[in-house]
Amino acid sequence: MIFDRVWLDANLCTLVPRDGDPLGVIADGAIASKDGRIAWVGKREDLPATAAETRHCDGAWILPGLIDCHTHLVFAGDRAREFEMRLDGASYEAIAKAGGGILSTVRATREASEEALVTSALPRLDQLLAEGVTTIEVKSGYGLDLATEARMLRAARRLPALRDVSLQTSFLGAHATPPEFAGRTADFARHVAEEMIPAIAAEGLADAVDAFTDSAIGFSAEQTAWVFDAARRAGLRTKLHADQLRDDGGAALAARYGALSADHIEYANSEGLAAMAAAGTVGVLLPGAFYFIREIHFPDIAAMRAAGLRIALATDLNPGSCPAPSLLLMLNMGCTLFRLTVAEALAGVTTHAAAALGLADRGALAPGLRCDLAIYGISRPAELCYWIGRNPCLGRVVAGR
């Protein structure tokens, strides 16, 4: 075999555990690709064949391309004014009465064209790609009507034609109750389940269906079940915003439906976390949102470890609770705020992030997987979690290119 490309003079952080090393480090390694897949990984001295193209990395580190498995990348406007109001002491209720909160983003997004949504999303996407992200998930959820939700998802699906990135979309119609359904959250949940999901599925706009379960400001477990049942009928996988502000049993609900992931989970109880682990549902931690809204109730990392739960990390990039287009920052926050180890954090933006999207073909450096690589000018993998505000990414490879 002649490989398409080979990367030499590199240290590899494969994320394939070996010999007691959870990072699977190979010093002075090489990685080769063929037809967009990883064809060989190992010590440079053992490289078995030649390649049509050789790239020298001068001692850089190669990791699997990073995966941001929870974003709200596509939206219009911003909420910087609300940020100022909160700093001045305004309550969420006061901000909402002044026209703020999520509905301010809904208004701006409903007024934006598809072209405007694409244009505004690109700079945020570029920041993530510059850090080594090669796969990203994008949710809708700021339209709350079928026309705008579909427009958001179409805008998201256009991004890979403009940037070299792999992208998954999630339909988040059950994000909040829109003004036209004020006081009728149950009616809106049925509308999402009976009208919106079939239409979104018929157009092939979503890879998964998401919902925000919260007994005070979101959707009840029963209402979420309507949405998830509709997703099943449409042949779509599920994800869940769960137990962010209180323990509403969201973790157990996600497990019951075999959801790909339950995200936030700051208040999830140990029984729900164990149920997630047993169901194969990934726990996605979003430390940026935890930080930005000044939450003080920490997720139960010890219970997650005890249950053997796979833990992912993501940006939760959105205009209201986490305006942070930096997955590297989330690595640091995951370690400093939630006390994750370096190995847990790095698996959280590679192997486990892939699982949170149902993507078994990426997230590690192993033969047969997609050749998605992130190349960094660092001396050890821990630097990716250590630095705050430094981006050492030297380049990306997407599907071997």
Stockholm file with secondary structure:
# STOCKHOLM 1.0

chainA/1-401         MIFDRVWLDANLCTLVPRDGDPLGVIADGAIASKDGRIAWVGKREDLPATAAETRHCDGAWILPGLIDCHTHLVFAGDRAREFEMRLDGASYEAIAKAGGGILSTVRATREASEEALVTSALPRLDQLLAEGVTTIEVKSGYGLDLATEARMLRAARRLPALRDVSLQTSFLGAHATPPEFAGRTADFARHVAEEMIPAIAAEGLADAVDAFTDSAIGFSAEQTAWVFDAARRAGLRTKLHADQLRDDGGAALAARYGALSADHIEYANSEGLAAMAAAGTVGVLLPGAFYFIREIHFPDIAAMRAAGLRIALATDLNPGSCPAPSLLLMLNMGCTLFRLTVAEALAGVTTHAAAALGLADRGALAPGLRCDLAIYGISRPAELCYWIGRNPCLGRVVAGR
#=GR chainA/1-401 SS CCEEEEEEEEEEECCCCBTTBTTCEEEEEEEEEETTEEEEEEEGGGCCSCEEEEEECTTCEEEECEEECCBCCCCCSCCHHHHHHHHTTCCHHHHHHTTCSHHHHHHHHHHSCHHHHHHHHHHHHHHHHHTTEEEEEEECCSCCSHHHHHHHHHHHHHHHHHSSCEEEEEEEEETSCCGGGTTCHHHHHHHIIIIIHHHHHHTTCCSEEEEBBCTTTSBCHHHHHHHHHHHHHTTCEEEEEESSSSCCSHHHHHHHTTCSEEEECTTCCHHHHHHHHHHTCEEEECHHHHHHTTCCCCCCHHHHHHHTCCEEECCCBBTTTBCCCCHHHHHHHHHHTTCCCHHHHHHHTTHHHHHHTTCTTCSSCCTTSBCCEEEECCSSTTHHHHCSSCCCEEEEESTTC
#=GC SS_cons         CCEEEEEEEEEEECCCCBTTBTTCEEEEEEEEEETTEEEEEEEGGGCCSCEEEEEECTTCEEEECEEECCBCCCCCSCCHHHHHHHHTTCCHHHHHHTTCSHHHHHHHHHHSCHHHHHHHHHHHHHHHHHTTEEEEEEECCSCCSHHHHHHHHHHHHHHHHHSSCEEEEEEEEETSCCGGGTTCHHHHHHHIIIIIHHHHHHTTCCSEEEEBBCTTTSBCHHHHHHHHHHHHHTTCEEEEEESSSSCCSHHHHHHHTTCSEEEECTTCCHHHHHHHHHHTCEEEECHHHHHHTTCCCCCCHHHHHHHTCCEEECCCBBTTTBCCCCHHHHHHHHHHTTCCCHHHHHHHTTHHHHHHTTCTTCSSCCTTSBCCEEEECCSSTTHHHHCSSCCCEEEEESTTC
//
